[in-house]
Amino acid sequence: MTQSAPPTQGRTPAGESGPDDDRSGRPGLFVGRPFGVPVYVSPSWFLVAVLVTVMFEGQANDVIDRPASYAVAFAYALLLYGSVFVHELSHAVTARVLGLPVRSVTLHILGGETSIEREAPTPGREFLIAFAGPLVNLVLAGLGLFAHAVLTLPDVALLLLEALTFANLLVGVFNLLPGLPLDGGRLVRAAVWKATGRSRSGAIVAGWIGRGVAIACLITGAFLATYRTDGESGGGGFGWLALLWSALVASFIWVGATQAIRAERVRDRIPLLSARRLARRATLVTADVPLAEAIRRAHEDHAGALVIVDHDGVARGLVSEKAVTATPPHRRPWVSAGDLSRGLDEARTLPADITGEALVTALRRAPSSEYLLVEPDGRVYGVLAVSDVDRAFTGV
């Protein structure tokens, strides 16, 4: 699956945690950087590896005795996710070749995800990036069938080849289902975009189809859970595991499709964003002013932010709202405003007149919780809080 970064994901407009967030920002264990793309393995993958090993061990035991059968089953789990990795890396490499920056590739419980910094600028590039992953899996499945036909292999190698060929075929075909967030949904999006000239229309259509695919997956799982190998209903040929897995996949697709639809609604708000309109009035204080006094001055000014300035009036830092809130009132007279400030840099200083896509791009480039807004002549206009931008996106 590919995933382009939407304007906001409930955190910051960059879809990243700000500097006040305690999380590391990494989606899992870092394992390497092939072709310059950071690759992570989510902790949930290890759970899947164990489940695949246990489920495949019975087949392995038919061709090799225990405990070696467990090693063969685990090898299959690794090869299976190797196929997923190649699928995601194909998305990433294609995106980079087409000039789109790739944030990361992550392997997790439901397969993998390629996070791309921004969306493809044309439907043709969208199509190529989306189709690259399933194409590689289908090619690998074809190579597996060819190898099965022309090679004479030991039983263990033959079992792994057959299982891996089927897995690549399944991954390739499943990802071509025509609904977001699957690759097939991105192909639908590209086709509708090409036909209508509007990427938004493509995303909405593919999102609604994705919801239909989610419902179909759940129904299929319910059928398999009650299907008996003798063709009669009421048994449990595949059992509760099929229902559980289909419910998990269906929920993933439903959530992804819903997020895609919501992202387009969010995108409609981007041209209306104005840093000047969202700015908080700022009170200017020197670093040695006690926090309690700085807050009193801010209340007096009806201001919502504190900016640290030097004795020449030049802005030097922003006082963190989160840090102020975390400081108990009885300690505020003994803590200086400068103790709770962070220094300014060029990326966290924005022109007051910045709007729309330029504003979102600036926030993505340097994730933070607050930004200083300045007039063209360098005077401080106010402070832009990312929480206010998020509320403007969500309409809260």
C-alpha positions as CSV (number, residue, x, y, z in Angstrom):
1,M,0.0,0.0,0.0
2,T,1.1,3.5,-0.5
3,Q,0.2,6.4,1.7
4,S,0.7,10.0,0.8
5,A,0.8,12.5,3.6
6,P,-2.5,14.3,4.0
7,P,-2.7,17.9,5.2
8,T,-3.5,16.8,8.8
9,Q,-3.9,13.5,10.6
10,G,-5.2,14.8,13.9
11,R,-1.8,15.9,15.2
12,T,0.0,18.6,13.2
13,P,-0.6,19.5,9.6
14,A,2.5,17.6,8.7
15,G,1.2,14.4,10.1
16,E,4.1,14.4,12.6
17,S,4.3,14.9,16.3
18,G,5.6,18.2,17.5
19,P,8.7,18.7,19.6
20,D,6.7,18.6,22.8
21,D,5.5,15.1,22.0
22,D,7.2,12.4,24.0
23,R,7.2,9.9,21.2
24,S,10.3,9.1,19.3
25,G,8.4,9.6,16.0
26,R,9.7,6.2,14.7
27,P,7.0,3.8,13.6
28,G,9.0,0.8,14.7
29,L,12.5,-0.9,14.8
30,F,14.8,0.7,12.3
31,V,16.3,-2.1,10.1
32,G,18.0,-0.3,7.2
33,R,18.0,2.3,4.5
34,P,17.9,0.5,1.0
35,F,17.9,3.0,-1.9
36,G,18.0,5.8,0.8
37,V,14.5,4.8,2.1
38,P,14.3,4.3,5.9
39,V,12.7,0.9,6.7
40,Y,11.0,0.1,10.0
41,V,9.5,-3.1,11.4
42,S,6.5,-2.5,13.7
43,P,6.5,-4.6,16.9
44,S,3.1,-6.1,15.6
45,W,5.1,-7.9,12.9
46,F,6.7,-10.2,15.4
47,L,3.2,-11.3,16.5
48,V,2.3,-12.1,12.9
49,A,5.6,-13.9,12.4
50,V,4.8,-16.2,15.4
51,L,1.2,-16.8,14.1
52,V,2.4,-17.6,10.6
53,T,5.0,-20.0,12.0
54,V,2.5,-21.8,14.1
55,M,-0.1,-22.0,11.3
56,F,2.4,-23.1,8.6
57,E,4.2,-25.6,10.8
58,G,1.6,-28.4,10.1
59,Q,2.4,-28.2,6.4
60,A,6.1,-28.1,7.1
61,N,5.8,-31.1,9.3
62,D,4.4,-33.1,6.4
63,V,7.8,-32.9,4.7
64,I,10.2,-32.6,7.6
65,D,10.2,-33.8,11.2
66,R,10.0,-31.5,14.3
67,P,11.8,-29.4,15.4
68,A,13.1,-28.6,12.0
69,S,9.6,-28.1,10.8
70,Y,9.4,-25.0,13.0
71,A,12.5,-23.6,11.4
72,V,11.0,-24.1,7.9
73,A,7.7,-22.5,9.0
74,F,9.6,-19.5,10.4
75,A,11.6,-19.3,7.2
76,Y,8.3,-19.0,5.3
77,A,7.2,-16.2,7.6
78,L,10.4,-14.3,6.8
79,L,9.9,-15.0,3.0
80,L,6.3,-13.9,3.2
81,Y,7.2,-10.5,4.7
82,G,10.1,-10.4,2.3
83,S,7.5,-10.3,-0.5
84,V,5.6,-7.5,1.4
85,F,8.9,-5.6,1.8
86,V,9.7,-5.9,-1.9
87,H,6.1,-4.7,-2.7
88,E,6.5,-1.6,-0.5
89,L,10.0,-0.9,-1.7
90,S,8.7,-0.9,-5.3
91,H,6.3,1.9,-4.3
92,A,9.1,3.8,-2.6
93,V,11.6,3.5,-5.4
94,T,9.1,4.4,-8.1
95,A,8.0,7.4,-6.1
96,R,11.6,8.6,-5.7
97,V,12.3,8.0,-9.4
98,L,9.3,10.2,-10.2
99,G,10.6,13.0,-7.9
100,L,8.5,12.4,-4.8
101,P,10.3,12.3,-1.4
102,V,9.6,9.1,0.6
103,R,9.4,9.3,4.4
104,S,9.6,5.6,5.2
105,V,8.6,2.0,4.6
106,T,7.0,0.2,7.6
107,L,6.2,-3.5,7.9
108,H,3.3,-4.2,10.4
109,I,0.6,-6.6,11.3
110,L,-1.5,-6.2,8.1
111,G,1.5,-6.1,5.7
112,G,3.2,-2.8,5.0
113,E,3.0,0.9,4.3
114,T,5.0,3.3,2.2
115,S,4.7,6.9,3.5
116,I,5.2,9.5,0.8
117,E,5.7,13.1,1.7
118,R,3.3,14.5,-0.8
119,E,0.8,13.3,-3.4
120,A,1.6,12.6,-7.0
121,P,1.1,15.8,-9.1
122,T,-0.5,13.9,-12.1
123,P,-2.8,10.9,-12.5
124,G,-0.1,9.2,-14.6
125,R,2.4,9.3,-11.7
126,E,-0.2,8.2,-9.2
127,F,-1.0,5.2,-11.4
128,L,2.7,4.2,-11.8
129,I,3.4,4.4,-8.1
130,A,0.3,2.5,-7.1
131,F,0.8,-0.3,-9.7
132,A,4.5,-0.8,-9.0
133,G,3.8,-2.9,-5.8
134,P,1.2,-5.4,-7.1
135,L,3.1,-5.7,-10.4
136,V,6.2,-6.9,-8.6
137,N,4.2,-9.5,-6.6
138,L,2.5,-10.8,-9.7
139,V,5.9,-11.0,-11.5
140,L,7.3,-13.0,-8.5
141,A,4.3,-15.3,-8.5
142,G,4.9,-15.9,-12.2
143,L,8.6,-16.6,-11.6
144,G,7.5,-19.0,-8.9
145,L,5.2,-20.9,-11.3
146,F,8.0,-21.0,-13.9
147,A,10.5,-22.4,-11.3
148,H,7.9,-25.0,-10.2
149,A,7.5,-26.2,-13.7
150,V,11.2,-26.4,-14.8
151,L,13.1,-27.2,-11.6
152,T,13.4,-30.4,-9.6
153,L,13.6,-29.4,-5.9
154,P,13.8,-31.1,-2.6
155,D,10.5,-31.4,-0.7
156,V,11.2,-28.5,1.7
157,A,12.3,-26.2,-1.0
158,L,9.3,-27.1,-3.1
159,L,6.9,-26.5,-0.2
160,L,8.4,-23.0,0.4
161,L,8.3,-22.2,-3.3
162,E,4.6,-23.2,-3.6
163,A,3.7,-21.3,-0.5
164,L,5.6,-18.2,-1.5
165,T,4.2,-18.3,-5.0
166,F,0.7,-18.4,-3.6
167,A,1.4,-15.6,-1.1
168,N,2.8,-13.3,-3.8
169,L,-0.3,-14.0,-6.0
170,L,-2.6,-13.3,-3.0
171,V,-0.8,-10.1,-2.1
172,G,-0.8,-8.8,-5.7
173,V,-4.4,-9.6,-6.3
174,F,-5.7,-8.4,-2.9
175,N,-3.9,-5.0,-3.3
176,L,-5.6,-4.6,-6.7
177,L,-9.0,-4.5,-5.1
178,P,-10.6,-1.3,-6.3
179,G,-10.8,0.8,-3.1
180,L,-8.7,3.0,-1.0
181,P,-6.4,2.6,0.9
182,L,-5.4,-0.4,-1.3
183,D,-3.3,0.1,-4.4
184,G,-6.3,-0.7,-6.5
185,G,-8.1,2.2,-5.0
186,R,-5.3,4.5,-6.0
187,L,-5.6,3.1,-9.5
188,V,-9.3,4.0,-9.4
189,R,-8.4,7.4,-8.1
190,A,-5.9,8.0,-10.9
191,A,-8.5,6.8,-13.5
192,V,-11.2,9.1,-12.2
193,W,-8.7,11.9,-11.8
194,K,-7.7,11.5,-15.5
195,A,-11.3,11.4,-16.7
196,T,-12.6,14.3,-14.6
197,G,-9.5,16.4,-14.2
198,R,-10.0,16.5,-10.5
199,S,-8.0,14.5,-8.0
200,R,-10.6,15.2,-5.3
201,S,-13.3,13.4,-7.4
202,G,-11.0,10.4,-7.8
203,A,-10.3,10.2,-4.1
204,I,-13.9,10.4,-3.1
205,V,-15.0,7.7,-5.5
206,A,-12.2,5.4,-4.5
207,G,-12.9,6.1,-0.8
208,W,-16.5,5.1,-1.1
209,I,-15.6,2.0,-3.2
210,G,-13.1,1.2,-0.4
211,R,-15.9,1.2,2.1
212,G,-17.8,-1.3,-0.1
213,V,-14.7,-3.5,-0.3
214,A,-14.4,-3.5,3.5
215,I,-18.0,-4.7,3.9
216,A,-17.3,-7.4,1.2
217,C,-14.3,-8.6,3.2
218,L,-16.3,-8.9,6.4
219,I,-19.1,-10.8,4.6
220,T,-16.5,-13.1,3.0
221,G,-14.9,-13.8,6.4
222,A,-18.3,-14.6,7.9
223,F,-19.0,-17.0,5.1
224,L,-15.6,-18.7,5.5
225,A,-16.1,-19.0,9.2
226,T,-19.3,-21.0,8.8
227,Y,-18.2,-22.9,5.6
228,R,-17.6,-26.7,6.0
229,T,-15.3,-28.6,3.7
230,D,-18.2,-30.9,2.9
231,G,-20.0,-27.9,1.4
232,E,-22.7,-27.7,4.1
233,S,-23.2,-24.7,6.3
234,G,-23.0,-24.6,10.1
235,G,-19.6,-26.0,10.5
236,G,-16.2,-24.4,11.0
237,G,-14.0,-25.4,8.2
238,F,-12.0,-22.2,8.5
239,G,-13.4,-21.2,11.9
240,W,-13.2,-18.2,14.0
241,L,-9.7,-17.3,12.8
242,A,-11.1,-16.4,9.3
243,L,-13.8,-14.2,10.8
244,L,-11.3,-12.5,13.1
245,W,-8.8,-11.8,10.4
246,S,-11.4,-10.6,7.9
247,A,-12.8,-8.3,10.6
248,L,-9.3,-6.9,11.2
249,V,-8.7,-6.4,7.4
250,A,-12.2,-4.9,6.9
251,S,-11.7,-2.4,9.7
252,F,-8.4,-1.4,8.3
253,I,-9.8,-0.8,4.9
254,W,-12.9,1.0,6.3
255,V,-10.8,3.4,8.4
256,G,-8.4,4.0,5.5
257,A,-11.2,4.8,3.1
258,T,-12.9,7.0,5.6
259,Q,-9.6,8.9,6.2
260,A,-9.2,9.4,2.5
261,I,-12.7,10.9,2.2
262,R,-12.1,13.1,5.2
263,A,-8.7,14.2,3.9
264,E,-10.4,15.6,0.8
265,R,-12.8,17.6,2.9
266,V,-9.8,18.9,4.9
267,R,-8.0,19.8,1.7
268,D,-11.0,22.0,0.7
269,R,-10.1,24.1,3.7
270,I,-6.5,24.7,2.8
271,P,-7.1,27.8,0.6
272,L,-9.0,29.4,3.4
273,L,-6.1,29.1,5.9
274,S,-4.6,32.4,6.9
275,A,-1.8,32.7,9.5
276,R,-2.8,36.3,10.2
277,R,-6.4,35.3,10.9
278,L,-5.4,32.4,13.1
279,A,-2.6,34.2,15.0
280,R,-2.7,34.8,18.8
281,R,-1.8,38.2,20.1
282,A,1.6,38.1,21.8
283,T,2.9,39.8,24.8
284,L,6.7,40.6,24.6
285,V,8.7,40.1,27.7
286,T,12.4,39.7,28.5
287,A,13.8,36.4,29.6
288,D,14.2,37.5,33.3
289,V,10.6,38.4,33.9
290,P,8.9,36.0,36.4
291,L,6.4,33.7,34.7
292,A,3.6,34.9,37.0
293,E,4.3,38.5,35.9
294,A,4.5,37.5,32.2
295,I,1.1,35.8,32.5
296,R,-0.4,38.8,34.2
297,R,0.8,41.1,31.4
298,A,-0.6,38.7,28.8
299,H,-4.0,38.7,30.5
300,E,-3.9,42.5,30.6
301,D,-3.1,42.6,26.9
302,H,-5.7,40.0,26.1
303,A,-2.9,38.0,24.6
304,G,-2.7,34.2,24.1
305,A,1.1,33.9,23.7
306,L,4.4,35.0,25.2
307,V,7.4,36.0,23.1
308,I,10.9,36.4,24.7
309,V,12.7,39.5,23.4
310,D,16.1,41.0,24.2
311,H,16.5,44.5,25.6
312,D,16.5,45.9,22.0
313,G,13.1,44.3,21.4
314,V,14.4,41.6,19.1
315,A,12.5,38.3,19.4
316,R,14.7,35.5,20.8
317,G,12.3,32.7,21.8
318,L,8.7,31.5,22.3
319,V,7.3,30.4,25.6
320,S,5.8,27.0,25.4
321,E,2.1,27.0,26.2
322,K,2.4,23.3,27.2
323,A,5.2,24.2,29.7
324,V,3.2,27.1,31.1
325,T,0.2,24.9,31.7
326,A,2.4,22.3,33.4
327,T,3.9,24.8,35.8
328,P,1.8,24.9,39.1
329,P,0.6,28.5,40.0
330,H,2.5,28.5,43.2
331,R,5.8,28.1,41.4
332,R,5.2,30.7,38.7
333,P,6.6,33.6,40.7
334,W,9.9,31.8,41.1
335,V,10.3,30.6,37.5
336,S,11.4,33.1,34.8
337,A,9.6,33.2,31.4
338,G,12.9,32.5,29.7
339,D,13.2,29.1,31.5
340,L,10.2,27.9,29.6
341,S,11.1,29.3,26.2
342,R,12.7,27.7,23.1
343,G,15.0,29.6,20.8
344,L,13.8,30.7,17.4
345,D,15.2,29.7,14.1
346,E,14.3,30.6,10.5
347,A,12.0,27.7,10.0
348,R,9.9,28.6,13.1
349,T,9.6,32.2,12.0
350,L,6.9,32.8,9.4
351,P,5.6,35.8,7.5
352,A,2.3,37.0,9.0
353,D,0.7,37.0,5.5
354,I,1.4,33.4,4.7
355,T,-1.7,31.5,3.6
356,G,-3.1,28.3,2.1
357,E,-0.7,25.6,0.7
358,A,2.3,27.7,1.5
359,L,1.4,27.7,5.2
360,V,0.8,24.0,5.3
361,T,4.1,23.3,3.5
362,A,5.9,25.5,6.1
363,L,4.4,23.6,9.0
364,R,5.3,20.3,7.5
365,R,8.9,21.4,6.8
366,A,9.5,22.2,10.5
367,P,7.0,20.5,12.8
368,S,6.5,22.5,16.0
369,S,3.8,23.6,18.4
370,E,4.2,27.3,18.0
371,Y,5.6,29.7,15.3
372,L,6.5,33.3,15.4
373,L,4.7,35.5,12.9
374,V,6.4,38.7,11.7
375,E,5.4,41.6,9.6
376,P,7.4,42.5,6.4
377,D,9.4,45.1,8.4
378,G,10.4,42.5,11.0
379,R,8.0,43.5,13.8
380,V,6.3,40.8,15.7
381,Y,2.7,40.3,14.7
382,G,1.8,37.3,16.9
383,V,2.2,33.6,17.4
384,L,0.6,30.8,15.4
385,A,-0.3,27.7,17.5
386,V,-0.6,24.4,15.6
387,S,-3.6,23.5,17.8
388,D,-5.4,26.5,16.3
389,V,-4.6,25.3,12.8
390,D,-5.9,21.8,13.6
391,R,-9.1,23.3,14.8
392,A,-9.4,25.3,11.6
393,F,-9.0,22.1,9.6
394,T,-11.5,20.1,11.6
395,G,-14.0,22.9,12.0
396,V,-14.0,22.7,15.8
